[in-house]
Amino acid sequence: MSENWVFYYDFNKCIGCHSCAVSCKNYHNRDPGVSQREREMADWRNVNHFESGEGDAFEEIPVSTSCMHCHDAPCVDVCPVDIIEIREEDGIVTHDRPDCIRCQQCLGACPYDAPTFSEAEDGRMSKCNMCLGQGTGSAHGQDKREQPEDGGVTPSCVDNCVGEAIKAGPEEEMLELASDEAVERFENGAHNQRVIVEPMRRGSEDVGSLVDRVGEGN
Amino acid sequence: MSDSTEDRSGLTRRRLLQVGGASAAVAIAGCGDIYSDDNPATETPTNETEPDEPDQPDEPATDQLAYGNCWICHHNCGQEVTVKDGATVDITGVDGHPRGSAGAGTEGTVCPKGQAQIEKVHDPERIKQPYIRENGELREATWDEAFSYAADRLEQFDDDHGSETFLNAASWTTTPVVNRFWKNLYGTPERISRGIHVCAGPTFMTGGMMGVGSNNRIPDYQNSEFIIAWGRNMLESFAGQFEAKGVLTAIEENDATLVTIDPQHTETAQKSDEWLQIRPRTDGALALAMANVIIEEGLYDESFVREETVGFEAYRNAVEDKTPEWAAEKTGIDAEKIREIAVGFAEAAPAAGISQWTGTAQYANSWKASQNITALNGLVGNIDRPGGLRLWQSAPTADPFEVCEFTPEGESEPIQGVDLPNNAEGKQKAIDKHDEYSEYPLRHIEGIAHNLVPEMVDNGHLNGIYVHYDNPLKDGNAAAWREAIEEMDLVIATDAYWNGVSRNADVVFPDASQLEKDTLGTGSWNAYSDRTWVTGSTAAVEPQWNTKPDYRIIAGLADAMGWSEYFPWENNREIINDQLSEVDLSLSELESGGDNYELLAEYDYEKWKSGDGPTFWFDLGHIPPFANAADEAGMSTAPEWQPPGTYGDEPGGEYPLEFYDSRAVFFSHGGDQALKGSQERYARRHNLEDKEYRGNYLVIHPDDAAERGIETGDMVEVASETGSGELMAYVSGATRRGFTTTVYGFGPGSVQPEEEGMNSMDVHSKQMDPITGQVARHIAVDVAPTGGELS
């Protein structure tokens, strides 16, 4: 159990509406929305839709992912200029953006395709910062992440999640609200303990494996 | 301001910002002076604050908080908007909001289409100033010019054609004065609204006639143990997010069973215990067979049926031979599955509810489908019982024309109420006045039908139209409607975006968007099963460019017509305060206390127990206008089976596929498909963001696609006997073989700035439900690749 911040995702409450992705862009002012710029701006939070089966066994499962702020973040290891950091105080993965050399090796290493490189943002890496800061490159060097009740912001994706499927907070708190089965899976090492995922209650696909498929180019 | 009895501490927003600071207009109790509009420059509202609010600091602009009631689908989810330097920069929900949360103690959110409202405020694609038509071309005009030109044309129109041939087609306005202007003052009895005519006429009308109003749409989710989403996708196409949240709450807290009956896969189907992929337009057969099972097995509510209903014998006779095996053949659903669902529903009743709306109402034989489905509620006695069909109640509001207080010009004493004439009195609607429409059964119960408007224009019975925000070109008979718009002598459009109406109008008034306006929301169904409610907000930012809130547009036009005495309010906020006087509230009170809503009266279940007469009618023979219409249409007044093709299309031959248009979670109706952020999201949802194309997608089954050589991303043509359209294909097993669908509101005549995609109603002509005139949107088509350039 750790005080590091993690995401919690309950597919059973995700209605696939993309409100999280839209909200993220709005909050971080990455969504002028009114120009071509929107098209050129990759999402920090993605909703992938996985289709399978035929006839009345057809399934379509939305999976919302972003940077998971992995405790063992592979991006840190591959960055040639060592600008990506797993913060000791809250586990949030940030980077010293001005020094990014746009090599995209972090994207190649990321299990969730989280780092984005958009020309509209000068081609340097940008990604989710758990709303530690507001805007591209804003999180580096910020003070410890506070809980909403202590003045920290609720991550924007969490704040506008219609089904309350996404939550974020210190790992121990997230495990408290997770189901026994989700906790057991997590403790058994599911997703390398990078994210807490509720098992699917209706449907035949294993949502856990879908989360892991996000970075595989599905 | 919300219910003071609730403990809402701990729900305070994490960004504690100043409330209402960006709000524009000055609040004056009651009605203000008569609005004058000599110069567009004078309309810019001042930044004065209300006397009882602290002064704004002079420091550089900081984030300010404002509220809103979402108008993208006009179902009033509460919004908290962050405003910086006069720009809307962020948006989230209002905790505990009746439409935008799951109820007390829950988070409020804003869905993706609602979030687009902050984009709409600053969208450069909007209509930014008034236009008038001169020498055949639209040209920019001042407000004075536009008002004066419109007034002259309206007067000329009355002289030439008679005001009774002018059609008021306003929908979803944010001010309550629009219909009074057209009916009481201009004097036209002709009015068409969206609900009954193009949305779900059979759902609304059968509910009304059977005794439950249109409450057959939204059951008491939170208390339900068994929910049937019948042709509904309330997890994506909700009328307020409380619907999606209510269904999820019922699953989580009541372990409710969710059953979705839908020919296409949806998120609601995905979250269901059972998804019955029914053959399109056979819902009526399934409903009769469920009744057959429920009656045969003695699972119906005998005492409710005996004491509170009329026409049970006719109903019993209608379902007697409609066994699950019979229905299996019609619907394609296994007979055992039908039994199982029927028994599950009846055993969970009264805590069992059905949600039906457009999916079972937008085909030509949908009157009987709606009646048969609604009848199941009466059979199991779930009427106004927890978890069943709730008889929702609304908060009362005052008629601002009756309660306003003002001092007329030249007088010294204030008076109460506006003495509004009724200039439409004694005038007949075309459908009643002329013989040309005697073949349409709908004339017995409706005053007009969407499909008939082009014919009425051809006949010279309608010669002008006022369109406000809603775009009729997306709603049926599109080609004929476009011609009708061109043929009409006077077209006045109030809108935020250019579309096939505003581009062809004689006068275009640019409407401010919701966050630039004062709005009031009331209604019935919401997250609180036993409370009425109101929600309100003052404008978050000033009207952008040279636009005006719709009240100021109507008041300005009234002034030009010489009717300013009837519009004594300075702005819509004063009107809202008058409306709220009925419940002793004001807009500023609504917006105080950390939210923008108020829960009002509590009301009990089983309201019918206090009434004398019957509660529910299975057979509608008691309504003579309906009985006449049904007789002419060749249908019974009782529930019965009408197969697809009884009226409307039946696929086959050259047109073997059945086409239908529905909605995505990113768009509502046809007013906002212009928004680039929403277009982008819709493209990303389909993994087609790399294409330049930003129109709608045709969802087509892999087998149907393979037969035609179609792959995802190909441009295809959809053609019916009467029209065609072109759009991009998305091949997916989400739909049935033989059934192909798209999202409406795109293509020629739409607000999509490039008119990209297909106007789904270009393949439609006059197919409709004969009773209500509801546009039938299931069309026989074929689909072929166009070989168009792919990018």
Interface residues (C-beta under 8 A of the other chain):
Chain A: N12 K13 I15 G16 C17 H18 S19 A21 V22 S23 K25 N26 Y27 N29 D31 G33 V34 S35 Q36 E38 R39 D43 V47 H49 E51 G53 E54 G55 D56 F58 E59 E60 I61 P62 P148 E149 G151 G152 V153 T154 S156 D159 N160 C161 V162 G163 E164 R202 G203
Chain B: G10 R14 R15 V89 D90 I91 T92 G93 T106 E107 T109 V110 C111 P112 Q115 A116 I118 E119 H122 D123 P124 E125 L235 E236 Q241 A244 K245 L248 I251 E252 H265 E267 Q270 K271 S272 D273 W275 L276 Q277 V665 F666 L675 K676 G677 E680 R681 R684 R685 N687 E689 S732 G733 A734
